[in-house]
Amino acid sequence: MDAKELEARARAEGTPVIIGDTATFVWRGRGPVFVQGDFQDWRGEPLALERVAPGLWTRSLALPRDAYVEYALFDAHGQRLKDDFNTRVSDNGFGDVNHAFYMPDGGPSLPLRRPRGVPRGRVTRHRVDMSDVGLDGQRTVHLYAPPTREPVPLLVVLDGDDYLRRVRLPELVDTLVADGRMQPVALALVSNGGLTRGVEYACSEYTVALLLWKVLPLAREHLSLVDERHNPGVHGVLGSSLGGLMSLFIGLRAPETFGRVLSQSGAFIVENHEFVVFDLARHVPRRPLEVWMSCGRFEVLLEGNQRLGPLLKATGHRVEYREYSGGHNYPAWRDDVVRGLEWLFPPRPTAKRR
């Protein structure tokens, strides 16, 4: 394909121009131009585009056919450039946006919005005082009650504001339950501590206390929950990145309450440091967990996930591990969390599809 045809396709179809497993980034303007993205885990030097015609620059990459990819273009000074040929953008969580695209066999796992006619659960906002567990101020907790009167398990969600706003987790649960793909669950979406997030999620006993002494009583007060005292391990905990690490730590420390763990891109090894979950996983548990883990193939965190999954299995935990073609971002986690919810909370035998 010559330069003129490539630019015509970019203008008509958007960028990158995708043919088979090859994605070609196209830039019209002054150069030089560079691209960086999930395919590098946003590490190392950005990749230079090549000048193929006056004012036209391109770079081709081979990518998995089912991949979801976020990227950014930069000028020679490291300033971000808007890709005028790609209008799809995603909040990168750091005050900027990335451009995004799916390869031919990729796509959202569910509609981005709840389909019409799906029964809706109810979300309420609450504030929890933290002073008596050694933390400053108050913490926001959003509670989601599914559209049923029966007692249900609780899924505690770390980084709850992001899962509420960026993943729209209550809408996903509404849709999956209505389609008969999972059982109803309640959600407690717990906000993080902002500047103290890293400390709170680095295998902190304070965070375990927050859930057991504050969040769980709040949820019992406002939601109809299955009693974990009669059904040990019935509740679950979900998180991504450091939240994925903390989710597994919570399960290992409080398995009688939180027996189901959903860890997305868990940061189990950071800068060659193994967190204590490796030591805990080597011990035969007093109560085995059900653990669903996933990580993107582009992520530097992949090795830690690959090593920890078999270790948990060897000591008696039930583990499902999955790798997806993507990076470290909420759209990728949104697409993949559906599989974890279906596995951890399968539909009851009487559930019917819409």
N, C-alpha and C positions, 0 to 999 in steps of 0.2 A: 504494500500500500504506500503510495507516494505521499509527500507532505501535504499536498492540496487535498487529497482524499481524506487523509487523517484529520485535518482541521475541519473539513466539512462534516465528518462523522461526529467530531467533538461538539460542534455547534448544534447538530441535530439531535444527538443522543445523550450528550453530557460526557463528562470525563470521570474516571479514565475510560478510554475506549477499550472495551473488553472483547477479546477474540479467544475462545477456548479458555485456557488457563493463563493467558497473558493479559495484563492490564497495562495500558499505555497512557501515562500522564501527558497532557498537552497544555502548553502555556503560550499565549500570544501576548507579546510585549517585550520590554527591554530585559535583558539578562545581565549576568547569569542568574539562573533560578535553581533552587534545590528542593528536594522533597524528603520528608521524614515522616514515619508513621508506625503503626502497630507492627508492620513487618520487620522492624528493627527493635521492637519494644521501646521505641523512642530513645534509643541509646546510640552512642557513637556519632560519627559525622553524618550530616544529611547527604543524600545522594544527588549528584549533579545531573541536571537535565542537559541534553545535547542539542546544540543549535542545528536544525535540519533545513532551515530556510530563513531568509531575512525576517527577524522578529518572531520566529516560531521555534519552540523548544519542546523536546519530548524525552521521556524515559520509560522503558518497558521493564516490567517485573513479572516473573512467573509466580503465581499464587495458587493455593488450593481452591478448587472450583466451588467449594461450599463456604468460603471465607466471608466474614464481615470485617471491613477494614476502615480505620480512621487515619487521616493523614493531614499534613499541612504543608504549604509551599512557603519558601523563605527566599529573600533576596540575599545578596552577598554580605550584608550587614547583620543578618540573622533576624530581620524583621519579617513578620508574617505577611503573606500576600493573599488576597482573595482570589480563589479559583473561579473565574467568571463562568466557566463551563460546567460547574457543579454547584447546584443550589442546595444540595442536601448537607446539612450541618448538624453537629452534635455538641452539646455542652461538655467541655472537657473537665469541668470541676475546678478549674484554676482561673476562672474569670475570662476565659476565651472560648472559642469554638473550633472544632476540627471539621474538616470535610469528611464525608463518609460514603461508602458504597458497599454493595453486596456483589460477590462473584455470581456467575450464572446459576449455580445450584444452591445458593444461600437465600435467605429471606427470613422475615419475622416468623417466630413459632406460633404466634397468635395475632389477631388483629390489634392494631395499636390503640383502638378504642373498643370499649365493651359493646358487643353487638346488641341491637335493639331487642327488647323482649326478655333479656336475661335478668332474673331476679337480682336485686341489688342488696348488698349488705349495708351496714351503717357504720360510718367512721365518726368518732368523737375525739375531742382534744382534751388532754388533762395535763396538769402540772404536778410534779412530785418533788417534795422537799428532800434535799440530799444531806442536810447538815448532820443528821444523826448516824450516817454511815461514812463520815469522814470526808465528804466531798462538798465543794462550795456550791451555793445557789440552788436553783431548781432545774429540773429536767423535764422536757416535754415528752409525753407519751401519747401517741395516737392509738386508740383501740378500735379494731374492726370487729363487728358482730355479724356473722353470716346470716342470711335470710332463713333461719331455722330456729325452732324453739328447743331442740334437743341439745343436751350437753355435748360439747365438742372439744377436741384437743386445742391447746394454745400453741401458736408458733411465735416466739419472741424474735424480733427482727432488729439487729444492730444496724447503726447508721439509718435509723428508721425514717428520717426526713427524706433521705435520698431514695430509699425504696418506695416511699409514698409518692414523691414528686417525679422522679426520673424513671422508675420502673412501673409505677402505678400498680403496685402489687395487689391491693384490694380488687381492682378490676380484673386482674388475671385470675385471682381465686374465684371471683364470681363466675367467670366464663368457664373455667375448668370444672367447677362443681356442676354448673348447668349442663355441661356436655357429658357428665358422668365419668369424667377422667380422674377425679379425686374426690375424697370425702370432704364435707364442710369442716373448716377450721376457723378459729378465731385468731386474730393477729394483735400483738402488742408491738408497735413500731416505736422503738426507743431512740431518741436523739442522742448523738454522741456529745462529748464534752468540749468540742471545738478544739482549742489549743492543747487540751489535755488528752485528746483522742488517742494519740500514740501510747501514752502511759496506760490509759484505761484498757486498751485492747491488747497490750503486750502481756497476756496471761496474768491478768490482775485479779487477785482475790476480792478487791473492792468491787469489781464489776459483777462477780458472782454474787456478792452480797446485795448489790443493787437489784438484781433480778429476783433473788429469793425473798428479800425483806421488803422490797418496795413495789416492784413491777408486778409480781405474781399476786400479792394481796389486792392491788388495784384492779387487776384483771378479774379476780374472783368476785370483787364487789360489783362490777359492771357487766360481766359476761356470764353466760351459762357454760361452765367448763366441766369436762370430765375430771373427777377427783383423782389426782395422781397418788394419793395415799391408798386408794383401792386399785389403781391401775398404774403401777410403777413405770416410769419412763414414758408416759403417754405424750408428754409435751415435747416441743422441739425448739431449736434455736437456729437462726439463719444469719449469715454474714458473708462479706466479701473482703478480700485482701487481708488487712489486719483484723477486720471483723470476721473473716473466715477462720483465722487462727484462733480468735477469741471464742468463736462458736464451738470449736472442737474442745478447747480447754474447759469451757462451761460444761459440756457433756461429760468429759472425763472426770470433772470434779463433783458434779451433781447428777449422776446418771439416774438416780431414782426419780428425779423430777424431769430432767431434760434428756430423755433417752434417744431422741432423734436429732441428728445434726446435719445441716445443709451448709456446706462450706464451698464458696465460690472463689477460685484463685487464692486459696489460703496462703498467707505469707509465713510459711512454716520455717523457712530459712531466709535470713536477710543478711547480706554482706558476709556470707559464709558462717553465720551464727545460727545454730540450731536452737529453736525455742524448746522449752521444757516439755511440750507435748510429745516429743520423741521419747523422752524418758518415761513419761506416763504411759505411752502406748506400748512400751516393752513389758509392762506388768500385766499379768492376768487380771482382768477387771472384776470388781465385785458385782458389776452388772454390765453385760455387753451392750454396746450402743448399736444403733442403726445409723450408718454414716454414708451420706451421698456427697461425693467430692467431684469437682470439675476444675479444669484449668485450661487456659488458652495455649495453643501450640506456639504462639509467638512470644510467650511470657518467660522472663528470667526465673519466675517462681515455679516453672514446670518441674524442675528436678526435685524440689522439696515435696511436691505433691506425688510424684512418681515413687519416691522412696517411702513416704509415710503410709500410703494406702496399703501396700503389702504387709507392713509392720503391724498395722491395726488388725488386718485379717488373721495374721499368724497368732495373735493372742486372743482370738475369739470374737472380735467384733464383726458385724455384718456390714460389708462395705461395697459400695458401687462407685466406681471411678470412671470418669469420662474426660476425654480431651476434645476440644472443639477448635475449629479454625478461626481464631480471633485473638484479640488482645485484652488489655486490662481496662475495661470501660463498662459503663452501665448498660448500653444497648446490647452488648454481647452477653452480659449477665442476665438481662431481661429475657433474651431469647432462650438461654439455657436453663434458667431457674424453673421453667415449666416442667422439664424432665425430672428435676429433683423433687418437686412437689408431688408429681404423679407417683414417684417411687416411694417416698416416705409416707405419703398419706393416700394410699390407693382407695378407690371407691369401695363402698360397702357392697356386698353381693346384691342388695335390692336396688342399687342406684340405676336409674334409667337415663338414657341419652335423650336430648331434646329431639 
